[in-house]
Amino acid sequence: GSAAAFAPAQTGKATTALNVFESELGSQPPLGFFDPLGMVDNADQERFDRLRYFEIKHGRICQLAFLDQIITRAGVQLGGAIDTAGDSFDSYPNGLAALFGPDAIPSAGPAQILAFVGFLELGVMKDSANGAAPGEFVGEFRNGALDFGWDTFDEETKLFKRAIELNNGRAAMMRILGLVVHEQLGGSIPIVGDI
């Protein structure tokens, strides 16, 4: 009778582009395959691989950036001079203030960093998603030169370690974003200290 009006409507299971990638690495509980912006709606495997390449690369960069924030804010700095004027590394502020503001590193410093990153991007760090010979997986930058024991792992262990890297990269992207926001808001964070 009247209770049927409140029962959920029966619908058939729709087949979407999401279903195609639900079994990909990184589709894990509790979220499963998470694509809130719909970037892989109607995408093919090539587009998915390209986006996964960027996700892995940015995750790695953010892991390094977060580690840099923790180390430099703990007071560990490189020794020596950062420029020919004799300024030491610890004479410049941490975080975004090192790039923007009155005490920022001279513009030649960030320009050298960008040139080095450009060289790595165009000449060294290549995988199948950006023109190199196909590797074992998207985001694999060994280029047949580095191993560090990777080839001794079985396939299940390799998949597990790749999932760990992917999730750590995702977390690092959120952590570095959080640190940038806190830096702009000011205040103090445990371990990191005053920002």
C-alpha positions in Angstrom: 0.0 0.0 0.0 1.2 3.4 1.1 4.6 2.2 2.3 5.6 1.5 -1.3 5.6 5.2 -2.0 8.7 5.5 0.3 10.6 2.5 -1.1 13.6 3.3 -3.2 13.0 3.2 -6.9 14.4 0.2 -8.7 16.9 1.2 -11.3 19.1 -0.8 -13.6 22.9 -0.6 -13.1 24.2 2.0 -15.5 27.4 1.3 -17.4 29.6 4.4 -17.3 33.2 5.3 -18.0 33.8 4.9 -14.3 33.0 1.2 -14.5 35.9 0.8 -16.9 38.5 2.1 -14.4 37.0 0.7 -11.2 39.6 -2.1 -11.1 42.6 0.2 -11.7 45.3 0.7 -9.1 44.3 3.3 -6.5 40.6 2.3 -6.5 40.5 1.3 -2.9 38.0 1.4 0.0 36.4 3.5 1.4 36.0 5.7 -1.7 36.6 3.2 -4.5 37.2 4.9 -7.8 37.1 8.6 -7.0 36.7 11.0 -9.9 34.7 14.0 -8.5 35.5 16.2 -11.5 34.6 13.6 -14.1 38.0 13.8 -15.8 37.8 10.3 -17.1 34.2 10.4 -18.2 34.2 8.9 -21.7 38.0 8.6 -21.5 40.0 5.9 -23.1 42.9 4.0 -21.6 45.5 6.4 -23.1 43.8 9.4 -21.4 43.6 7.5 -18.1 47.2 6.6 -18.3 48.2 10.2 -19.0 46.2 11.4 -16.0 47.7 8.7 -13.8 51.2 9.7 -14.9 50.5 13.3 -13.7 49.0 12.0 -10.5 52.1 10.0 -9.7 54.5 12.7 -10.7 52.7 15.4 -8.7 52.5 13.0 -5.8 56.2 12.5 -5.8 56.9 16.2 -6.1 54.6 16.9 -3.1 56.2 14.2 -1.0 59.6 16.0 -1.6 58.0 19.4 -0.9 56.4 18.3 2.3 59.7 16.7 3.5 61.5 19.9 2.6 59.0 21.9 4.7 59.5 19.7 7.7 63.3 19.5 7.5 63.9 23.2 6.9 61.4 24.3 9.5 63.2 22.1 12.0 66.3 24.2 11.4 68.2 21.9 9.1 69.7 23.9 6.3 72.4 23.3 3.7 75.8 24.8 4.6 77.6 27.3 2.5 76.5 30.2 0.4 73.5 30.2 -1.8 74.8 33.0 -4.1 78.1 34.7 -5.0 77.3 37.5 -2.5 77.9 35.1 0.3 74.3 34.8 1.6 73.7 31.6 3.5 70.8 29.2 2.9 69.4 30.0 6.4 69.3 33.7 5.7 66.2 33.2 3.6 62.8 32.4 4.9 61.0 29.1 4.6 58.0 28.3 2.4 56.4 30.7 0.0 58.2 33.6 1.6 61.4 32.2 0.1 59.9 32.9 -3.4 57.7 35.9 -2.8 58.2 38.8 -0.5 60.9 41.3 0.6 63.4 38.6 1.8 62.9 36.3 -1.2 65.7 34.4 -2.9 67.0 36.4 -5.9 65.1 35.6 -9.2 68.1 33.8 -10.6 67.6 31.0 -8.0 64.1 30.0 -9.0 65.0 30.4 -12.7 67.9 27.9 -12.2 65.5 25.5 -10.5 62.9 25.8 -13.3 65.6 25.3 -15.9 66.8 22.1 -14.1 63.3 20.8 -13.7 62.7 21.5 -17.4 65.9 19.6 -18.3 64.7 16.6 -16.2 61.2 16.8 -17.7 62.3 16.9 -21.3 65.5 14.8 -21.2 65.7 12.4 -18.3 62.4 11.6 -16.5 60.5 9.9 -19.3 58.0 7.1 -19.4 55.6 5.7 -21.9 53.1 8.5 -21.2 55.4 11.1 -22.5 57.3 9.5 -25.3 59.8 7.1 -23.8 59.9 3.3 -24.5 57.1 1.6 -22.6 58.1 0.8 -19.0 56.6 -1.7 -16.7 53.9 0.7 -15.7 52.8 4.4 -16.1 55.1 6.6 -14.0 58.1 4.2 -14.1 61.2 6.3 -14.6 63.9 3.7 -14.2 64.5 3.8 -18.0 66.3 0.4 -17.7 69.0 2.0 -15.5 67.9 1.9 -11.9 66.6 -1.1 -10.0 67.1 -0.9 -6.2 65.7 -4.5 -6.0 62.4 -3.8 -7.8 62.9 -6.7 -10.1 63.2 -9.1 -7.1 59.6 -8.5 -6.0 56.7 -10.7 -7.1 53.8 -9.1 -9.0 51.6 -8.9 -5.9 54.3 -7.1 -3.9 55.0 -4.7 -6.8 51.3 -3.8 -7.0 51.1 -3.3 -3.2 54.1 -1.0 -3.3 52.8 1.0 -6.2 49.5 1.4 -4.3 51.4 2.7 -1.3 53.3 5.2 -3.4 50.1 6.4 -5.1 48.3 6.9 -1.7 51.3 8.5 -0.1 51.4 10.9 -3.1 47.7 11.7 -2.7 48.2 12.4 1.0 51.3 14.5 0.3 49.3 16.7 -2.1 46.8 17.4 0.6 49.6 17.9 3.2 51.5 20.5 1.2 48.3 22.3 0.3 47.5 22.4 4.0 50.9 23.8 4.9 50.6 26.5 2.2 47.2 27.5 3.6 48.5 27.5 7.2 51.5 29.6 6.1 49.2 32.2 4.6 46.9 32.2 7.6 49.8 32.2 10.2 49.9 30.4 13.5 51.6 27.3 14.7 51.4 23.6 13.8 52.8 20.8 16.0 56.2 19.5 14.7 56.4 22.3 12.1 56.2 25.2 14.5 55.4 28.8 13.7 54.5 29.4 10.1 
